[in-house]
Amino acid sequence: KVSKGLVKSLRLWDLLLDLEESLGTIQTTKDAYNQALEVKVATPVHVLNFASFLKGQRYFEEAFAAYERGVESFEFPAVKVLWKNYLNDFLERYPGNQVERTRD
């Protein structure tokens, strides 16, 4: 029961994700965010931070995949900010080049 509580502790996840971004490798940071999404403890802010981290590392397609996981995980109104950022980042990366993909 204690270990289950630790897995769901938002405060501990915040700490872990901050530490990974600051001190970890790109892969360990990606793994930590993916695990947070997998155990359903990630918040919309975590998704935004994950996508921003990936974008900063020039992993654009993985950033878009993080947004997609986020929009599947949350409902309105929380998902609205994810969609807004996702579309802005996508259009910034592919201005007018990927019209069909943008529609999808």
C-alpha positions in Angstrom: 0.0 0.0 0.0 2.8 2.4 0.8 4.6 1.7 -2.5 1.4 2.3 -4.4 1.0 5.7 -2.6 4.5 6.6 -3.6 3.9 5.7 -7.3 0.9 8.1 -7.3 2.5 10.9 -5.3 2.4 14.0 -7.5 5.0 15.8 -5.3 7.5 12.9 -5.8 6.9 12.8 -9.5 7.4 16.5 -9.7 10.7 16.1 -7.9 11.8 13.2 -10.1 11.0 14.9 -13.3 12.8 18.1 -12.2 15.8 16.1 -11.2 15.9 14.2 -14.5 15.6 17.3 -16.6 18.4 19.0 -14.5 20.8 16.1 -13.9 19.7 13.1 -16.0 20.4 12.2 -19.6 18.0 12.8 -22.4 17.0 9.1 -22.3 16.4 9.0 -18.6 14.3 12.1 -18.8 12.2 10.7 -21.6 11.8 7.5 -19.7 10.7 9.3 -16.5 8.1 11.3 -18.4 6.9 8.2 -20.3 6.5 6.4 -17.0 4.6 9.2 -15.5 2.2 9.1 -18.4 2.0 5.3 -18.2 1.0 5.2 -14.5 -1.4 8.1 -15.2 0.1 10.5 -12.7 1.1 13.1 -15.3 -0.7 16.4 -15.4 -1.2 18.6 -18.4 1.7 20.7 -17.2 3.9 17.6 -17.2 2.9 17.0 -20.8 3.7 20.6 -21.7 7.1 20.4 -20.0 7.8 17.0 -21.7 7.0 18.4 -25.1 9.1 21.5 -24.4 12.0 19.4 -23.2 11.8 17.3 -26.4 11.5 20.3 -28.6 14.5 21.9 -26.9 16.5 18.7 -27.7 15.3 18.9 -31.3 13.2 15.7 -31.0 10.3 17.3 -32.7 8.4 14.2 -33.7 8.7 12.8 -30.2 7.4 16.1 -28.9 4.3 15.8 -31.1 3.9 12.2 -29.9 4.0 13.5 -26.3 1.2 16.0 -27.1 -0.8 13.2 -28.7 -0.5 11.1 -25.6 -1.5 14.1 -23.6 -4.6 14.9 -25.6 -5.7 11.2 -25.3 -5.2 11.3 -21.5 -7.2 14.4 -20.6 -10.6 15.9 -21.2 -11.9 19.4 -21.6 -11.0 21.9 -20.3 -7.5 20.5 -19.4 -7.0 19.3 -23.0 -7.6 22.7 -24.5 -4.2 24.1 -23.5 -2.5 20.9 -24.9 -4.2 21.3 -28.2 -3.4 25.0 -28.4 0.3 24.4 -27.7 0.5 21.3 -30.0 -1.0 23.1 -32.9 1.2 26.2 -32.4 4.3 24.1 -32.1 3.3 22.0 -35.2 2.6 25.1 -37.3 5.8 26.7 -36.1 7.8 23.6 -37.2 5.9 23.0 -40.5 4.4 26.3 -41.6 2.1 25.4 -44.4 4.1 22.4 -45.5 2.0 19.7 -43.9 -1.6 20.8 -44.5 -2.9 17.3 -44.6 -1.1 16.2 -41.5 -2.3 19.3 -39.7 -5.9 18.4 -40.5 -5.4 14.9 -39.1 
